């Protein structure tokens, strides 16, 4: 049942919502809560089935203690964070010249990212669940479930395509990006057998995106208020 939900229902639901073209721009909190509830529900199903069968967590990629390949993955994740931090510091002065219009355009193209403090709080909870939950479900569980039936390559293709498609279709670039990143993460899991470092990267990316969006929205709103006051005074 869980495999059917992940491979069939979730991607179909996302594509249907995308193709229908309806998006409630003012109801981001509801979206975060609903998405979080779906992840929790799927995790409950997984936990029930896993515990009922008395299986160990290691086949899901939850290697405790961390395996050698898991340590290598964690080292890669930390090195990636350090590299991104260096790039952030080096290029920070270049981004300071961006206009409010560019900031507004960036926010417009990311409707699901938070704008207000309340949205940010809900989004951070969702980002944690998505970063850990989706990795456990689409990488850990699906690979374990599919490999005996279709082999490793088949399992990677099915799991990656299902997860990429579950992001919906907003544009060709977005869809291809989702599929490519899904393949990268799935292959990385197969090579290391550990999910901890992928959970760390996935969660950190979501949290960084949330804070970045909130910061841009706050700066844009403040700039607009300042411009409005200057116009009124003149």
N, CA, C and O of each residue as an XYZ file, in Angstrom:
936
protein
N       0.834     -1.204      0.000
C       0.000      0.000      0.000
C       0.871      1.257      0.000
O       0.605      2.205     -0.739
N       1.909      1.256      0.833
C       2.789      2.423      0.908
C       3.512      2.648     -0.416
O       3.651      3.788     -0.861
N       3.968      1.576     -1.044
C       4.644      1.701     -2.336
C       3.709      2.286     -3.394
O       4.120      3.122     -4.199
N       2.462      1.846     -3.390
C       1.475      2.376     -4.344
C       1.245      3.860     -4.107
O       1.161      4.641     -5.054
N       1.145      4.241     -2.856
C       0.947      5.653     -2.522
C       2.115      6.502     -3.013
O       1.912      7.573     -3.585
N       3.332      6.024     -2.790
C       4.521      6.806     -3.143
C       4.784      6.831     -4.642
O       5.167      7.865     -5.189
N       4.584      5.713     -5.300
C       4.905      5.619     -6.728
C       3.764      6.127     -7.604
O       4.007      6.723     -8.654
N       2.530      5.898     -7.182
C       1.396      6.261     -8.017
C       0.594      7.451     -7.547
O       0.418      8.416     -8.290
N       0.103      7.395     -6.315
C      -0.837      8.399     -5.841
C      -0.194      9.771     -5.672
O      -0.738     10.766     -6.151
N       0.950      9.843     -5.001
C       1.582     11.131     -4.743
C       2.001     11.861     -6.032
O       1.699     13.047     -6.172
N       2.684     11.199     -6.975
C       3.001     11.869     -8.242
C       1.754     12.286     -9.017
O       1.710     13.387     -9.568
N       0.741     11.422     -9.067
C      -0.492     11.757     -9.792
C      -1.182     12.952     -9.154
O      -1.696     13.822     -9.857
N      -1.196     12.998     -7.838
C      -1.811     14.117     -7.120
C      -1.089     15.422     -7.434
O      -1.723     16.451     -7.668
N       0.238     15.371     -7.438
C       1.018     16.584     -7.715
C       0.814     17.067     -9.146
O       0.671     18.267     -9.382
N       0.800     16.139    -10.102
C       0.591     16.525    -11.497
C      -0.810     17.074    -11.720
O      -0.996     18.031    -12.472
N      -1.785     16.472    -11.071
C      -3.161     16.950    -11.202
C      -3.295     18.375    -10.687
O      -3.919     19.217    -11.332
N      -2.711     18.643     -9.528
C      -2.776     19.984     -8.957
C      -2.046     20.984     -9.842
O      -2.491     22.122     -9.990
N      -0.922     20.566    -10.433
C      -0.157     21.468    -11.295
C      -0.912     21.777    -12.576
O      -1.024     22.936    -12.976
N      -1.431     20.733    -13.222
C      -2.124     20.916    -14.494
C      -3.455     21.636    -14.311
O      -3.923     22.321    -15.220
N      -4.061     21.484    -13.147
C      -5.319     22.181    -12.883
C      -5.088     23.677    -12.795
O      -5.981     24.480    -13.065
N      -3.866     24.037    -12.410
C      -3.483     25.447    -12.422
C      -4.011     26.273    -11.290
O      -3.905     27.499    -11.334
N      -4.584     25.653    -10.262
C      -5.109     26.424     -9.140
C      -4.096     26.434     -8.010
O      -3.654     25.385     -7.543
N      -3.733     27.640     -7.576
C      -2.778     27.773     -6.493
C      -3.213     28.911     -5.585
O      -3.316     30.061     -6.012
N      -3.462     28.583     -4.352
C      -3.920     29.579     -3.386
C      -2.722     30.325     -2.826
O      -2.050     29.844     -1.914
N      -2.458     31.507     -3.378
C      -1.264     32.253     -2.996
C      -1.333     32.737     -1.555
O      -0.297     32.925     -0.916
N      -2.536     32.939     -1.037
C      -2.660     33.506      0.306
C      -2.799     32.431      1.380
O      -3.023     32.753      2.547
N      -2.673     31.177      1.008
C      -2.918     30.099      1.964
C      -1.705     29.186      2.114
O      -1.847     27.965      2.162
N      -0.523     29.772      2.185
C       0.681     28.985      2.371
C       0.664     28.204      3.686
O       1.060     27.038      3.692
N       0.218     28.801      4.807
C       0.178     28.023      6.055
C      -0.616     26.725      5.922
O      -0.201     25.682      6.429
N      -1.754     26.792      5.239
C      -2.563     25.589      5.036
C      -1.787     24.548      4.231
O      -1.859     23.353      4.518
N      -1.052     25.005      3.229
C      -0.258     24.089      2.416
C       0.815     23.412      3.252
O       1.015     22.203      3.140
N       1.511     24.182      4.094
C       2.548     23.596      4.956
C       1.951     22.551      5.895
O       2.514     21.471      6.070
N       0.811     22.877      6.497
C       0.184     21.962      7.459
C      -0.296     20.691      6.756
O      -0.079     19.584      7.250
N      -0.946     20.854      5.608
C      -1.437     19.685      4.878
C      -0.293     18.795      4.419
O      -0.364     17.572      4.544
N       0.761     19.407      3.887
C       1.911     18.625      3.405
C       2.591     17.903      4.561
O       2.998     16.749      4.425
N       2.715     18.585      5.700
C       3.325     17.959      6.879
C       2.487     16.782      7.351
O       3.023     15.742      7.732
N       1.155     16.953      7.325
C       0.261     15.876      7.755
C       0.381     14.657      6.847
O       0.332     13.522      7.321
N       0.536     14.886      5.548
C       0.691     13.780      4.602
C       1.973     13.009      4.894
O       1.970     11.778      4.910
N       3.067     13.729      5.124
C       4.342     13.070      5.418
C       4.236     12.256      6.696
O       4.680     11.109      6.748
N       3.642     12.856      7.734
C       3.486     12.149      9.008
C       2.639     10.891      8.818
O       2.968      9.832      9.353
N       1.548     11.006      8.056
C       0.690      9.851      7.816
C       1.422      8.719      7.125
O       1.278      7.557      7.503
N       2.214      9.058      6.107
C       2.985      8.036      5.386
C       4.049      7.410      6.291
O       4.295      6.206      6.224
N       4.673      8.227      7.134
C       5.680      7.704      8.057
C       5.062      6.771      9.090
O       5.679      5.785      9.490
N       3.844      7.083      9.520
C       3.148      6.214     10.464
C       2.896      4.843      9.829
O       3.083      3.812     10.475
N       2.476      4.837      8.571
C       2.260      3.569      7.866
C       3.560      2.777      7.787
O       3.580      1.571      8.037
N       4.654      3.473      7.435
C       5.952      2.810      7.336
C       6.392      2.243      8.690
O       6.820      1.092      8.778
N       6.284      3.050      9.729
C       6.702      2.606     11.060
C       5.876      1.400     11.524
O       6.415      0.456     12.100
N       4.572      1.444     11.268
C       3.704      0.332     11.668
C       4.137     -0.962     10.982
O       4.301     -1.998     11.627
N       4.319     -0.884      9.663
C       4.690     -2.085      8.917
C       6.081     -2.569      9.319
O       6.317     -3.772      9.434
N       6.988     -1.640      9.529
C       8.379     -2.005      9.842
C       8.480     -2.647     11.231
O       9.131     -3.677     11.404
N       7.834     -2.028     12.205
C       7.888     -2.561     13.566
C       7.123     -3.869     13.687
O       7.520     -4.769     14.427
N       6.032     -3.963     12.958
C       5.228     -5.202     12.988
C       6.036     -6.381     12.467
O       5.865     -7.511     12.924
N       6.922     -6.109     11.502
C       7.774     -7.172     10.955
C       9.081     -7.320     11.732
O       9.910     -8.171     11.409
N       9.259     -6.489     12.756
C      10.462     -6.544     13.604
C      11.746     -6.400     12.786
O      12.726     -7.110     13.015
N      11.723     -5.470     11.830
C      12.905     -5.238     11.003
C      13.834     -4.218     11.651
O      13.391     -3.351     12.405
N      15.106     -4.329     11.354
C      16.100     -3.378     11.847
C      16.024     -2.102     11.011
O      15.566     -2.152      9.869
N      16.461     -0.956     11.549
C      16.404      0.302     10.790
C      17.471      0.429      9.711
O      17.347      1.263      8.814
N      18.521     -0.393      9.788
C      19.635     -0.248      8.844
C      19.231     -0.382      7.382
O      19.718      0.404      6.569
N      18.373     -1.325      6.989
C      17.983     -1.426      5.567
C      17.318     -0.163      5.026
O      17.290      0.053      3.814
N      16.788      0.663      5.909
C      16.175      1.922      5.473
C      17.204      3.042      5.321
O      16.857      4.163      4.948
N      18.461      2.737      5.608
C      19.493      3.762      5.519
C      19.790      4.436      6.835
O      20.572      5.385      6.888
N      19.169      3.952      7.907
C      19.384      4.519      9.237
C      20.447      3.693      9.955
O      20.156      2.960     10.901
N      21.674      3.828      9.487
C      22.774      3.039     10.028
C      23.262      3.624     11.356
O      23.796      4.732     11.413
N      23.059      2.841     12.420
C      23.498      3.230     13.756
C      24.290      2.059     14.345
O      23.735      0.976     14.530
N      25.597      2.263     14.647
C      26.382      3.487     14.434
C      26.634      3.728     12.945
O      26.407      2.855     12.107
N      27.104      4.920     12.647
C      27.306      5.317     11.259
C      28.344      4.419     10.597
O      29.425      4.190     11.141
N      27.999      3.913      9.414
C      28.909      3.050      8.678
C      30.039      3.861      8.067
O      30.021      5.091      8.080
N      31.017      3.151      7.534
C      32.157      3.841      6.900
C      31.694      4.683      5.721
O      32.110      5.832      5.572
N      30.836      4.112      4.885
C      30.314      4.879      3.744
C      29.423      6.022      4.213
O      29.381      7.077      3.581
N      28.707      5.815      5.326
C      27.912      6.896      5.897
C      28.788      8.039      6.380
O      28.430      9.207      6.233
N      29.940      7.702      6.960
C      30.889      8.724      7.395
C      31.428      9.514      6.212
O      31.605     10.729      6.290
N      31.687      8.805      5.110
C      32.155      9.489      3.896
C      31.079     10.449      3.390
O      31.379     11.576      2.998
N      29.829      9.993      3.401
C      28.734     10.857      2.972
C      28.606     12.078      3.860
O      28.404     13.189      3.371
N      28.723     11.874      5.173
C      28.649     13.001      6.109
C      29.784     13.984      5.862
O      29.583     15.196      5.940
N      30.974     13.472      5.567
C      32.109     14.346      5.267
C      31.848     15.148      3.998
O      32.204     16.323      3.918
N      31.226     14.511      3.008
C      30.876     15.223      1.770
C      29.877     16.340      2.060
O      29.997     17.448      1.538
N      28.885     16.030      2.904
C      27.878     17.038      3.250
C      28.508     18.226      3.961
O      28.196     19.374      3.645
N      29.385     17.963      4.911
C      30.041     19.050      5.645
C      30.938     19.873      4.729
O      30.992     21.098      4.839
N      31.647     19.189      3.818
C      32.495     19.905      2.865
C      31.649     20.786      1.952
O      32.048     21.896      1.602
N      30.487     20.286      1.574
C      29.583     21.071      0.734
C      29.101     22.310      1.462
O      29.045     23.389      0.874
N      28.753     22.172      2.737
C      28.303     23.312      3.528
C      29.405     24.358      3.654
O      29.139     25.556      3.546
N      30.638     23.915      3.882
C      31.766     24.846      3.999
C      31.984     25.589      2.682
O      32.202     26.800      2.672
N      31.921     24.848      1.567
C      32.106     25.468      0.258
C      31.016     26.496     -0.023
O      31.300     27.584     -0.524
N      29.770     26.154      0.298
C      28.667     27.092      0.074
C      28.798     28.319      0.962
O      28.468     29.428      0.540
N      29.279     28.133      2.197
C      29.475     29.271      3.092
C      30.535     30.213      2.555
O      30.393     31.432      2.649
N      31.603     29.651      1.987
C      32.660     30.479      1.402
C      32.129     31.256      0.208
O      32.391     32.450      0.062
N      31.382     30.566     -0.641
C      30.788     31.239     -1.811
C      29.848     32.344     -1.363
O      29.824     33.419     -1.963
N      29.076     32.092     -0.316
C      28.140     33.084      0.212
C      28.873     34.345      0.653
O      28.441     35.457      0.350
N      29.975     34.172      1.366
C      30.742     35.321      1.861
C      31.384     36.083      0.701
O      31.373     37.313      0.669
N      31.945     35.330     -0.251
C      32.652     35.962     -1.363
C      31.713     36.750     -2.268
O      32.063     37.831     -2.741
N      30.521     36.209     -2.509
C      29.600     36.841     -3.460
C      28.567     37.742     -2.796
O      27.703     38.288     -3.482
N      28.636     37.909     -1.487
C      27.620     38.673     -0.779
C      27.541     40.111     -1.263
O      26.446     40.646     -1.434
N      28.684     40.742     -1.486
C      28.682     42.151     -1.884
C      28.076     42.355     -3.265
O      27.556     43.430     -3.565
N      28.142     41.318     -4.113
C      27.563     41.437     -5.443
C      26.044     41.449     -5.395
O      25.396     42.107     -6.209
N      25.474     40.718     -4.437
C      24.019     40.647     -4.340
C      23.411     41.860     -3.641
O      22.199     42.070     -3.696
N      24.243     42.645     -2.994
C      23.716     43.806     -2.290
C      23.179     44.864     -3.246
O      22.414     45.737     -2.837
N      23.571     44.794     -4.503
C      23.101     45.774     -5.471
C      21.804     45.396     -6.149
O      21.336     46.123     -7.026
N      21.213     44.282     -5.770
C      19.948     43.872     -6.380
C      18.839     44.843     -6.016
O      18.769     45.326     -4.886
N      17.987     45.120     -6.966
C      16.885     46.044     -6.733
C      15.719     45.320     -6.091
O      15.678     44.090     -6.061
N      14.763     46.095     -5.573
C      13.562     45.512     -4.980
C      12.749     44.756     -6.024
O      12.074     43.777     -5.705
N      12.815     45.218     -7.278
C      12.066     44.540     -8.319
C      12.576     43.122     -8.526
O      11.792     42.201     -8.753
N      13.893     42.948     -8.448
C      14.451     41.611     -8.600
C      14.050     40.732     -7.422
O      13.729     39.556     -7.593
N      14.072     41.314     -6.222
C      13.648     40.565     -5.041
C      12.184     40.175     -5.161
O      11.807     39.053     -4.824
N      11.359     41.098     -5.639
C       9.933     40.827     -5.812
C       9.714     39.721     -6.836
O       8.844     38.869     -6.656
N      10.501     39.731     -7.909
C      10.381     38.715     -8.945
C      10.765     37.340     -8.411
O      10.143     36.335     -8.755
N      11.798     37.304     -7.564
C      12.228     36.042     -6.983
C      11.147     35.456     -6.087
O      10.888     34.252     -6.107
N      10.522     36.325     -5.302
C       9.438     35.859     -4.440
C       8.252     35.380     -5.269
O       7.603     34.392     -4.925
N       7.977     36.077     -6.351
C       6.840     35.729     -7.209
C       7.015     34.335     -7.812
O       6.040     33.606     -8.000
N       8.257     33.973     -8.112
C       8.526     32.682     -8.731
C       8.613     31.535     -7.727
O       8.777     30.380     -8.119
N       8.505     31.845     -6.442
C       8.559     30.829     -5.399
C       7.374     31.001     -4.457
O       7.537     31.386     -3.299
N       6.191     30.714     -4.964
C       4.972     30.975     -4.215
C       4.843     30.167     -2.929
O       4.130     30.575     -2.012
N       5.517     29.039     -2.852
C       5.380     28.199     -1.674
C       6.346     28.574     -0.553
O       6.237     28.044      0.553
N       7.280     29.470     -0.819
C       8.223     29.873      0.218
C       7.593     30.918      1.137
O       6.749     31.697      0.693
N       7.988     30.946      2.410
C       7.325     31.809      3.407
C       7.648     33.285      3.234
O       8.726     33.653      2.768
N       6.682     34.129      3.623
C       6.840     35.576      3.575
C       6.789     36.204      4.970
O       7.475     37.193      5.231
N       5.980     35.634      5.862
C       5.776     36.222      7.178
C       6.423     35.341      8.250
O       6.850     34.220      7.973
N       6.489     35.870      9.482
C       7.098     35.118     10.571
C       6.306     33.838     10.860
O       6.897     32.782     11.084
N       4.970     33.930     10.854
C       4.145     32.735     11.092
C       4.363     31.702      9.993
O       4.492     30.510     10.272
N       4.404     32.157      8.754
C       4.655     31.234      7.654
C       6.022     30.583      7.788
O       6.184     29.394      7.513
N       7.010     31.373      8.215
C       8.357     30.830      8.375
C       8.378     29.743      9.444
O       9.019     28.708      9.260
N       7.688     29.965     10.551
C       7.644     28.977     11.627
C       7.044     27.662     11.136
O       7.593     26.590     11.391
N       5.917     27.748     10.433
C       5.288     26.541      9.899
C       6.156     25.892      8.830
O       6.236     24.666      8.743
N       6.806     26.720      8.017
C       7.634     26.196      6.938
C       8.832     25.430      7.476
O       9.220     24.408      6.909
N       9.425     25.914      8.569
C      10.589     25.236      9.133
C      10.226     23.833      9.633
O      11.004     22.891      9.484
N       9.023     23.708     10.232
C       8.564     22.384     10.637
C       8.355     21.478      9.436
O       8.708     20.299      9.459
N       7.774     22.046      8.385
C       7.565     21.283      7.151
C       8.900     20.894      6.522
O       9.052     19.773      6.037
N       9.879     21.821      6.525
C      11.185     21.546      5.929
C      11.883     20.396      6.641
O      12.533     19.571      5.998
N      11.754     20.335      7.961
C      12.352     19.239      8.727
C      11.690     17.910      8.383
O      12.370     16.904      8.179
N      10.372     17.912      8.319
C       9.652     16.687      7.976
C       9.949     16.240      6.548
O      10.139     15.052      6.286
N       9.988     17.209      5.623
C      10.253     16.880      4.227
C      11.683     16.378      4.048
O      11.920     15.391      3.352
N      12.633     17.066      4.684
C      14.031     16.686      4.529
C      14.322     15.298      5.057
O      15.111     14.562      4.464
N      13.698     14.929      6.161
C      13.917     13.606      6.755
C      12.897     12.581      6.246
O      13.256     11.459      5.888
N      11.624     12.983      6.218
C      10.563     12.054      5.847
C      10.620     11.585      4.412
O      10.525     10.387      4.144
N      10.774     12.522      3.479
C      10.796     12.116      2.077
C      12.024     11.270      1.771
O      11.947     10.336      0.974
N      13.161     11.586      2.397
C      14.345     10.753      2.190
C      14.092      9.331      2.671
O      14.446      8.364      1.995
N      13.483      9.212      3.834
C      13.208      7.891      4.404
C      12.217      7.110      3.542
O      12.359      5.901      3.356
N      11.218      7.812      3.023
C      10.172      7.149      2.247
C      10.614      6.844      0.817
O      10.520      5.703      0.363
N      11.098      7.871      0.105
C      11.395      7.707     -1.320
C      12.770      7.119     -1.578
O      12.993      6.525     -2.633
N      13.689      7.267     -0.650
C      15.002      6.668     -0.821
C      15.101      5.364     -0.008
O      15.233      4.278     -0.572
N      15.035      5.493      1.321
C      15.221      4.323      2.156
C      14.225      3.205      1.896
O      14.618      2.076      1.602
N      12.933      3.514      2.002
C      11.919      2.472      1.861
C      11.778      1.969      0.423
O      11.814      0.763      0.180
N      11.619      2.895     -0.531
C      11.346      2.456     -1.903
C      12.488      1.637     -2.483
O      12.246      0.638     -3.160
N      13.724      2.040     -2.231
C      14.850      1.263     -2.756
C      14.841     -0.139     -2.146
O      15.022     -1.130     -2.853
N      14.629     -0.215     -0.835
C      14.553     -1.518     -0.170
C      13.431     -2.362     -0.769
O      13.605     -3.559     -0.994
N      12.296     -1.750     -1.025
C      11.127     -2.472     -1.523
C      11.290     -2.903     -2.977
O      10.878     -4.002     -3.346
N      11.884     -2.050     -3.803
C      11.908     -2.291     -5.249
C      13.049     -3.174     -5.719
O      12.885     -3.929     -6.677
N      14.202     -3.096     -5.067
C      15.375     -3.831     -5.548
C      15.116     -5.321     -5.756
O      15.522     -5.851     -6.791
N      14.463     -6.024     -4.831
C      14.217     -7.456     -5.069
C      13.327     -7.738     -6.273
O      13.369     -8.836     -6.826
N      12.528     -6.766     -6.683
C      11.581     -6.974     -7.780
C      12.123     -6.524     -9.141
O      11.895     -7.189    -10.152
N      12.846     -5.384     -9.165
C      13.270     -4.822    -10.461
C      14.768     -4.580    -10.529
O      15.251     -4.049    -11.529
N      15.513     -4.950     -9.506
C      16.951     -4.727     -9.522
C      17.314     -3.308     -9.089
O      16.443     -2.449     -8.951
N      18.593     -3.076     -8.879
C      19.046     -1.786     -8.368
C      18.786     -0.652     -9.355
O      18.265      0.395     -8.969
N      19.142     -0.848    -10.619
C      18.957      0.205    -11.617
C      17.472      0.533    -11.780
O      17.087      1.701    -11.821
N      16.658     -0.491    -11.870
C      15.218     -0.265    -11.994
C      14.658      0.449    -10.780
O      13.809      1.331    -10.909
N      15.131      0.071     -9.604
C      14.658      0.703     -8.368
C      15.042      2.181     -8.329
O      14.238      3.030     -7.944
N      16.261      2.473     -8.726
C      16.716      3.869     -8.753
C      15.862      4.688     -9.707
O      15.434      5.791     -9.366
N      15.611      4.159    -10.894
C      14.821      4.894    -11.894
C      13.398      5.139    -11.416
O      12.884      6.252    -11.531
N      12.761      4.105    -10.880
C      11.374      4.244    -10.440
C      11.268      5.214     -9.262
O      10.416      6.102     -9.261
N      12.133      5.043     -8.261
C      12.080      5.900     -7.075
C      12.377      7.356     -7.422
O      11.705      8.265     -6.934
N      13.380      7.574     -8.264
C      13.759      8.948     -8.623
C      12.679      9.615     -9.465
O      12.341     10.774     -9.224
N      12.137      8.909    -10.440
C      11.085      9.486    -11.286
C       9.828      9.773    -10.465
O       9.163     10.790    -10.667
N       9.512      8.868     -9.541
C       8.330      9.078     -8.703
C       8.508     10.310     -7.829
O       7.594     11.127     -7.717
N       9.677     10.452     -7.209
C       9.893     11.599     -6.326
C       9.986     12.900     -7.118
O       9.444     13.923     -6.700
N      10.668     12.864     -8.256
C      10.748     14.068     -9.087
C       9.376     14.513     -9.555
O       9.065     15.704     -9.539
N       8.551     13.555     -9.975
C       7.207     13.874    -10.439
C       6.318     14.355     -9.300
O       5.406     15.154     -9.514
N       6.584     13.866     -8.079
C       5.777     14.263     -6.923
C       5.957     15.730     -6.564
O       5.221     16.258     -5.730
N       6.936     16.400     -7.187
C       7.107     17.838     -6.989
C       6.164     18.643     -7.883
O       6.063     19.862     -7.748
N       5.476     17.955     -8.794
C       4.560     18.655     -9.688
C       5.264     19.214    -10.901
O       6.474     19.055    -11.065
N       4.487     19.877    -11.760
C       5.033     20.453    -12.993
C       4.663     21.932    -13.048
O       3.512     22.292    -13.295
N       5.654     22.774    -12.814
C       5.441     24.224    -12.895
C       6.025     24.777    -14.190
O       5.489     25.716    -14.779
N       7.128     24.181    -14.619
C       7.775     24.546    -15.873
C       8.691     23.400    -16.275
O       8.977     22.512    -15.471
N       9.151     23.423    -17.521
C      10.035     22.349    -17.972
C      11.332     22.341    -17.168
O      11.826     21.281    -16.786
N      11.878     23.525    -16.914
C      13.125     23.612    -16.164
C      12.946     23.096    -14.733
O      13.795     22.369    -14.217
N      11.844     23.477    -14.102
C      11.582     23.025    -12.729
C      11.427     21.510    -12.684
O      11.979     20.849    -11.804
N      10.673     20.962    -13.637
C      10.419     19.527    -13.642
C      11.714     18.742    -13.869
O      11.986     17.766    -13.169
N      12.504     19.170    -14.844
C      13.773     18.491    -15.111
C      14.719     18.605    -13.926
O      15.429     17.659    -13.588
N      14.720     19.784    -13.297
C      15.562     19.977    -12.124
C      15.171     19.041    -10.992
O      16.033     18.484    -10.312
N      13.862     18.869    -10.789
C      13.382     17.976     -9.736
C      13.789     16.532    -10.015
O      14.217     15.814     -9.110
N      13.654     16.112    -11.268
C      13.991     14.735    -11.629
C      15.491     14.490    -11.513
O      15.921     13.459    -10.996
N      16.289     15.447    -12.001
C      17.750     15.294    -11.944
C      18.237     15.230    -10.496
O      19.057     14.379    -10.151
N      17.731     16.131     -9.651
C      18.146     16.114     -8.249
C      17.676     14.837     -7.555
O      18.373     14.312     -6.686
N      16.495     14.333     -7.934
C      16.002     13.077     -7.359
C      16.915     11.917     -7.727
O      17.204     11.059     -6.892
N      17.365     11.892     -8.968
C      18.304     10.848     -9.386
C      19.620     10.980     -8.625
O      20.188      9.975     -8.197
N      20.111     12.204     -8.452
C      21.377     12.411     -7.753
C      21.299     11.905     -6.314
O      22.201     11.209     -5.847
N      20.216     12.257     -5.613
C      20.065     11.830     -4.226
C      19.865     10.314     -4.127
O      20.406      9.672     -3.226
N      19.095      9.749     -5.043
C      18.834      8.309     -4.997
C      20.104      7.512     -5.266
O      20.385      6.530     -4.580
N      20.865      7.935     -6.261
C      22.141      7.263     -6.557
C      23.101      7.407     -5.388
O      23.809      6.462     -5.041
N      23.126      8.597     -4.774
C      24.000      8.821     -3.618
C      23.641      7.876     -2.474
O      24.524      7.373     -1.781
N      22.344      7.637     -2.279
C      21.931      6.711     -1.224
C      22.351      5.287     -1.550
O      22.844      4.569     -0.679
N      22.159      4.872     -2.799
C      22.536      3.510     -3.187
C      24.036      3.290     -3.009
O      24.464      2.207     -2.610
N      24.830      4.311     -3.302
C      26.282      4.180     -3.199
C      26.765      4.120     -1.753
O      27.746      3.439     -1.456
N      26.091      4.822     -0.863
C      26.550      4.883      0.531
C      25.741      4.014      1.478
O      26.257      3.569      2.503
N      24.474      3.765      1.147
C      23.623      2.977      2.025
C      23.223      3.710      3.292
O      22.683      3.106      4.218
N      23.487      5.016      3.337
C      23.178      5.813      4.528
C      22.349      7.027      4.143
O      22.612      7.680      3.133
N      21.346      7.319      4.958
C      20.456      8.446      4.677
C      20.772      9.681      5.502
O      20.299     10.770      5.177
N      21.560      9.537      6.563
C      21.744     10.655      7.484
C      22.286     11.890      6.795
O      21.787     12.991      7.026
N      23.298     11.733      5.952
C      23.904     12.889      5.299
C      22.981     13.497      4.256
O      22.998     14.709      4.042
N      22.168     12.656      3.600
C      21.205     13.169      2.630
C      20.073     13.904      3.330
O      19.591     14.921      2.833
N      19.645     13.395      4.483
C      18.659     14.110      5.285
C      19.190     15.479      5.703
O      18.463     16.472      5.677
N      20.461     15.518      6.087
C      21.081     16.776      6.504
C      21.085     17.786      5.364
O      20.719     18.945      5.558
N      21.498     17.351      4.176
C      21.536     18.256      3.015
C      20.133     18.701      2.638
O      19.894     19.888      2.416
N      19.210     17.760      2.564
C      17.833     18.066      2.158
C      17.184     19.057      3.124
O      16.559     20.029      2.699
N      17.336     18.803      4.422
C      16.741     19.684      5.422
C      17.388     21.052      5.410
O      16.702     22.071      5.481
N      18.718     21.077      5.319
C      19.440     22.354      5.320
C      19.058     23.206      4.116
O      18.938     24.426      4.229
N      18.868     22.568      2.965
C      18.472     23.311      1.766
C      17.099     23.938      1.953
O      16.881     25.087      1.568
N      16.172     23.188      2.542
C      14.840     23.725      2.778
C      14.840     24.864      3.773
O      14.188     25.885      3.554
N      15.574     24.697      4.878
C      15.654     25.739      5.902
C      16.298     27.007      5.337
O      15.827     28.116      5.589
N      17.372     26.834      4.575
C      18.046     27.993      3.980
C      17.123     28.723      3.011
O      17.093     29.954      2.984
N      16.374     27.967      2.220
C      15.428     28.584      1.299
C      14.335     29.343      2.024
O      13.936     30.425      1.594
N      13.844     28.778      3.131
C      12.810     29.450      3.913
C      13.289     30.753      4.515
O      12.609     31.774      4.415
N      14.467     30.725      5.145
C      15.016     31.940      5.741
C      15.337     32.984      4.675
O      15.116     34.178      4.879
N      15.861     32.525      3.534
C      16.177     33.457      2.458
C      14.945     34.151      1.918
O      14.962     35.354      1.661
N      13.863     33.383      1.743
C      12.616     33.960      1.253
C      12.035     34.956      2.253
O      11.584     36.037      1.875
N      12.051     34.579      3.540
C      11.529     35.472      4.583
C      12.341     36.769      4.639
O      11.778     37.853      4.793
N      13.645     36.654      4.515
C      14.504     37.832      4.543
C      14.223     38.749      3.354
O      14.145     39.968      3.505
N      14.073     38.152      2.173
C      13.764     38.943      0.982
C      12.406     39.626      1.110
O      12.248     40.796      0.760
N      11.418     38.868      1.623
C      10.076     39.436      1.776
C      10.089     40.586      2.777
O       9.452     41.613      2.545
N      10.808     40.424      3.891
C      10.880     41.483      4.907
C      11.556     42.723      4.351
O      11.114     43.845      4.599
N      12.633     42.518      3.594
C      13.354     43.648      3.012
C      12.500     44.353      1.975
O      12.480     45.582      1.908
N      11.796     43.578      1.169
C      10.950     44.174      0.134
C       9.817     44.971      0.748
O       9.523     46.083      0.308
N       9.169     44.400      1.779
C       8.069     45.105      2.432
C       8.570     46.387      3.085
O       7.907     47.422      3.025
N       9.739     46.313      3.706
C      10.283     47.507      4.336
C      10.621     48.588      3.324
O      10.398     49.774      3.568
N      11.160     48.170      2.192
C      11.497     49.137      1.147
C      10.255     49.791      0.583
O      10.237     50.995      0.328
N       9.202     48.987      0.388
C       7.963     49.532     -0.153
C       7.338     50.528      0.812
O       6.815     51.558      0.388
N       7.387     50.229      2.116
C       6.849     51.151      3.103
C       7.632     52.460      3.109
O       7.052     53.541      3.215
N       8.954     52.352      2.993
C       9.786     53.540      2.968
C       9.487     54.381      1.739
O       9.370     55.603      1.829
N       9.363     53.724      0.584
C       9.055     54.457     -0.642
C       7.683     55.129     -0.567
O       7.503     56.244     -1.056
N       6.722     54.444      0.048
C       5.379     55.016      0.186
C       5.403     56.249      1.073
O       4.733     57.239      0.782
N       6.179     56.193      2.163
C       6.278     57.326      3.078
C       6.948     58.502      2.387
O       6.521     59.644      2.557
N       7.995     58.239      1.608
C       8.693     59.323      0.901
C       7.773     59.978     -0.129
O       7.784     61.195     -0.309
N       6.972     59.141     -0.804
C       6.043     59.683     -1.791
C       4.981     60.556     -1.146
O       4.627     61.614     -1.667
N       4.471     60.097      0.006
C       3.437     60.855      0.705
C       3.985     62.185      1.208
O       3.301     63.205      1.125
N       5.215     62.187      1.729
C       5.793     63.409      2.256
C       6.118     64.408      1.161
O       6.078     65.617      1.390
N       6.439     63.914     -0.027
C       6.765     64.823     -1.125
C       5.494     65.398     -1.744
O       5.569     66.186     -2.686
